[in-house]
Amino acid sequence: MNRHEKSELPHPPVTRREFIQGSAVAAVIPVLGVEALSRNTGMPLPKKKPPNIIIIIADQFRWDAVGAYGLNSVGLTPHLDSMTRRGTLFRSHIANQPVCAPSRANLFTGQYQNRNGVWKNGLGLASGTVTLAATLRQAGYTANYIGKWHMARPGDHHPAPAGPVAADQRGGFDDLWEGANELELTSHPYEGDIYDAEGKSIHFSGVYRVDFLT
């Protein structure tokens, strides 16, 4: 048909909304994808709810302790094994720093230890360091932390605290805070203390520490 000719429509033209609601297009949206649909129709993209992000940090076991790798048949890690079945299991990976605080500093800053300054335990992140938590808060997330921190920076004349962590030493986790800087020094496996955002003790007793934190 020549672009100057008029087409003969058997029915009155329908709106884009009516077309989508009344045709098979609605059925193929999950396959086509909402972004492609938006490009093809000019419809605005629906607002997406960002996914929750949970980072679980576990101390002191080797990679082959996780049953999903197939070298440990004792069955000690059923929940981690379940997560691998629903996610991604990395079979080739390294830790830039296997020591506690430097490893956390690498994770939270995205920098090597020669950049973030935490090349051994006991140094801590400098106040104002740009971290994953701060970046996520800028994107509209809340940043929450529970458990061992081990990233508080010592003062000029005293070591880093074992228990409560000052607000400016929390690496941008400025929403929910329930933790201790060196958890193993404020608790043992079945009793101890973590601290809330005001520095007040949250005591637990008669429950396994990992279960309490979880």
TITORLO-815158 format. One record per residue (C-alpha): x, y, z; residue number from 1; residue in one letter. Coordinates in Angstrom, 1 decimal. Layout:
[[X Y Z] NUM A]
...
//
This chain:
[[0.0 0.0 0.0] 1 M]
[[1.3 3.4 -0.9] 2 N]
[[1.9 5.6 2.1] 3 R]
[[-0.4 8.3 0.6] 4 H]
[[-3.4 5.8 0.3] 5 E]
[[-5.9 5.4 3.0] 6 K]
[[-6.4 2.0 4.4] 7 S]
[[-9.9 0.5 4.8] 8 E]
[[-10.3 -0.6 8.4] 9 L]
[[-13.1 -3.1 9.1] 10 P]
[[-13.5 -1.7 12.6] 11 H]
[[-12.9 1.6 14.3] 12 P]
[[-9.3 2.1 15.5] 13 P]
[[-8.7 1.0 19.1] 14 V]
[[-6.5 2.6 21.7] 15 T]
[[-3.2 1.0 22.6] 16 R]
[[-4.6 0.0 26.0] 17 R]
[[-7.6 -1.6 24.5] 18 E]
[[-5.4 -3.5 22.0] 19 F]
[[-3.2 -4.9 24.7] 20 I]
[[-6.0 -5.8 27.0] 21 Q]
[[-8.0 -7.5 24.2] 22 G]
[[-5.3 -9.3 22.3] 23 S]
[[-2.7 -12.0 22.7] 24 A]
[[-0.1 -9.4 23.4] 25 V]
[[-0.9 -9.5 27.1] 26 A]
[[-0.2 -13.2 27.1] 27 A]
[[3.3 -12.8 25.7] 28 V]
[[4.4 -9.9 27.9] 29 I]
[[6.4 -12.3 30.2] 30 P]
[[8.2 -13.7 27.2] 31 V]
[[8.8 -10.5 25.3] 32 L]
[[9.7 -8.6 28.4] 33 G]
[[8.3 -5.3 29.7] 34 V]
[[11.3 -3.3 28.4] 35 E]
[[10.9 -4.6 24.8] 36 A]
[[7.1 -4.0 25.0] 37 L]
[[7.8 -0.4 26.1] 38 S]
[[10.1 0.1 23.1] 39 R]
[[7.6 -1.4 20.7] 40 N]
[[4.5 0.4 22.0] 41 T]
[[5.7 3.5 23.6] 42 G]
[[4.0 2.6 26.9] 43 M]
[[5.9 3.7 30.0] 44 P]
[[7.7 1.1 32.0] 45 L]
[[6.1 0.1 35.3] 46 P]
[[8.0 0.9 38.3] 47 K]
[[10.0 -2.1 39.5] 48 K]
[[10.5 -2.9 43.1] 49 K]
[[14.2 -3.4 43.7] 50 P]
[[15.1 -6.8 45.1] 51 P]
[[16.2 -7.3 48.7] 52 N]
[[19.9 -7.9 49.1] 53 I]
[[21.1 -10.1 51.9] 54 I]
[[24.8 -10.7 52.5] 55 I]
[[25.7 -13.6 54.8] 56 I]
[[29.3 -13.5 56.2] 57 I]
[[30.5 -16.8 57.8] 58 A]
[[33.8 -17.3 59.5] 59 D]
[[36.2 -20.1 59.6] 60 Q]
[[35.3 -22.9 57.3] 61 F]
[[36.9 -23.9 54.0] 62 R]
[[35.0 -24.0 50.7] 63 W]
[[34.9 -27.8 50.7] 64 D]
[[33.0 -27.8 54.0] 65 A]
[[29.9 -26.8 52.0] 66 V]
[[28.1 -30.0 51.0] 67 G]
[[27.1 -28.6 47.6] 68 A]
[[30.7 -28.9 46.4] 69 Y]
[[30.4 -32.7 46.7] 70 G]
[[33.4 -33.3 49.0] 71 L]
[[31.7 -33.3 52.4] 72 N]
[[29.0 -35.9 52.9] 73 S]
[[28.3 -35.1 56.6] 74 V]
[[25.4 -32.8 55.7] 75 G]
[[26.4 -29.9 57.9] 76 L]
[[25.3 -27.1 55.6] 77 T]
[[21.8 -28.0 54.4] 78 P]
[[20.6 -24.3 54.1] 79 H]
[[23.7 -23.2 52.2] 80 L]
[[23.3 -26.3 50.0] 81 D]
[[19.6 -25.2 49.3] 82 S]
[[20.7 -21.7 48.4] 83 M]
[[23.2 -23.1 45.8] 84 T]
[[20.4 -25.1 44.2] 85 R]
[[18.4 -21.9 43.7] 86 R]
[[21.3 -19.7 42.8] 87 G]
[[24.9 -19.7 41.5] 88 T]
[[27.7 -21.9 42.9] 89 L]
[[31.1 -20.5 42.1] 90 F]
[[33.7 -23.2 41.5] 91 R]
[[36.6 -20.9 40.7] 92 S]
[[37.1 -18.1 43.1] 93 H]
[[39.6 -16.5 45.5] 94 I]
[[39.6 -14.3 48.6] 95 A]
[[41.7 -11.2 48.1] 96 N]
[[42.4 -11.2 51.8] 97 Q]
[[41.4 -14.2 53.9] 98 P]
[[41.9 -12.3 57.2] 99 V]
[[38.7 -11.1 58.9] 100 C]
[[38.8 -7.3 58.7] 101 A]
[[40.7 -6.9 55.4] 102 P]
[[38.3 -9.4 53.8] 103 S]
[[35.3 -7.3 55.0] 104 R]
[[36.9 -4.1 53.9] 105 A]
[[37.4 -5.5 50.4] 106 N]
[[33.8 -6.6 50.2] 107 L]
[[32.2 -3.4 51.5] 108 F]
[[34.4 -0.9 49.6] 109 T]
[[35.2 -2.8 46.4] 110 G]
[[38.9 -1.9 46.9] 111 Q]
[[42.0 -3.7 47.5] 112 Y]
[[43.5 -3.4 51.0] 113 Q]
[[46.3 -1.0 49.7] 114 N]
[[43.5 1.4 48.8] 115 R]
[[41.0 1.0 51.7] 116 N]
[[43.8 0.9 54.3] 117 G]
[[42.7 -2.2 56.1] 118 V]
[[45.6 -4.6 55.4] 119 W]
[[45.4 -6.3 58.8] 120 K]
[[43.0 -6.7 61.7] 121 N]
[[42.6 -3.9 64.1] 122 G]
[[42.9 -1.0 61.6] 123 L]
[[39.2 -0.4 60.6] 124 G]
[[37.7 1.7 57.9] 125 L]
[[38.2 5.4 58.0] 126 A]
[[35.1 7.5 58.7] 127 S]
[[33.4 8.6 55.5] 128 G]
[[34.7 5.8 53.4] 129 T]
[[32.3 5.1 50.5] 130 V]
[[30.9 1.6 51.1] 131 T]
[[28.3 -0.7 49.5] 132 L]
[[25.9 0.3 52.3] 133 A]
[[26.2 4.0 51.6] 134 A]
[[25.8 3.5 47.9] 135 T]
[[22.7 1.4 48.4] 136 L]
[[21.2 4.0 50.7] 137 R]
[[21.7 6.6 47.9] 138 Q]
[[19.7 4.3 45.7] 139 A]
[[16.8 4.2 48.1] 140 G]
[[17.6 1.1 50.1] 141 Y]
[[17.8 0.8 53.8] 142 T]
[[21.2 -0.5 55.0] 143 A]
[[20.9 -2.9 58.0] 144 N]
[[23.5 -4.9 59.9] 145 Y]
[[23.3 -7.7 62.5] 146 I]
[[26.2 -9.5 64.1] 147 G]
[[30.0 -9.2 64.1] 148 K]
[[31.4 -6.0 62.5] 149 W]
[[35.2 -6.0 63.2] 150 H]
[[35.7 -2.8 61.2] 151 M]
[[35.7 -0.1 63.9] 152 A]
[[38.7 2.2 63.7] 153 R]
[[40.8 2.7 66.8] 154 P]
[[41.4 6.2 68.3] 155 G]
[[44.7 7.9 68.6] 156 D]
[[45.3 6.6 72.1] 157 H]
[[43.1 3.5 72.5] 158 H]
[[42.4 0.3 70.5] 159 P]
[[39.2 -0.3 68.6] 160 A]
[[36.3 -1.2 71.0] 161 P]
[[35.3 -4.8 71.4] 162 A]
[[31.6 -4.1 71.9] 163 G]
[[29.5 -1.0 70.8] 164 P]
[[30.4 0.7 67.5] 165 V]
[[30.1 4.5 67.1] 166 A]
[[27.7 5.6 64.5] 167 A]
[[30.4 7.1 62.3] 168 D]
[[32.3 3.8 62.3] 169 Q]
[[29.4 1.6 60.9] 170 R]
[[30.4 1.9 57.3] 171 G]
[[27.1 3.5 56.2] 172 G]
[[24.8 0.9 57.9] 173 F]
[[22.7 3.7 59.3] 174 D]
[[19.3 2.1 59.6] 175 D]
[[18.9 -1.1 61.7] 176 L]
[[22.0 -1.8 63.7] 177 W]
[[22.4 -4.7 66.1] 178 E]
[[26.0 -5.8 66.4] 179 G]
[[29.4 -5.9 68.2] 180 A]
[[32.7 -4.9 66.8] 181 N]
[[34.4 -8.1 68.0] 182 E]
[[31.6 -10.5 68.8] 183 L]
[[33.8 -13.3 70.1] 184 E]
[[34.9 -10.9 72.9] 185 L]
[[31.4 -10.0 74.0] 186 T]
[[29.9 -13.5 73.9] 187 S]
[[30.4 -17.2 73.8] 188 H]
[[28.4 -19.7 71.8] 189 P]
[[25.4 -19.7 74.1] 190 Y]
[[25.4 -16.3 75.9] 191 E]
[[26.6 -12.8 75.2] 192 G]
[[25.7 -9.3 74.1] 193 D]
[[25.4 -7.3 70.9] 194 I]
[[24.5 -3.6 70.9] 195 Y]
[[21.7 -1.5 69.3] 196 D]
[[22.1 1.8 67.5] 197 A]
[[22.1 3.6 70.8] 198 E]
[[24.9 1.4 72.2] 199 G]
[[22.6 -0.4 74.6] 200 K]
[[23.2 -4.1 75.2] 201 S]
[[21.0 -6.8 73.6] 202 I]
[[21.7 -9.8 75.8] 203 H]
[[21.0 -13.4 74.8] 204 F]
[[21.3 -16.5 76.9] 205 S]
[[20.5 -20.2 76.5] 206 G]
[[20.4 -20.0 72.7] 207 V]
[[23.1 -20.8 70.2] 208 Y]
[[24.7 -17.5 69.1] 209 R]
[[24.3 -18.1 65.4] 210 V]
[[20.6 -18.9 65.9] 211 D]
[[20.1 -15.8 67.9] 212 F]
[[21.7 -13.5 65.3] 213 L]
[[19.7 -15.2 62.5] 214 T]
//
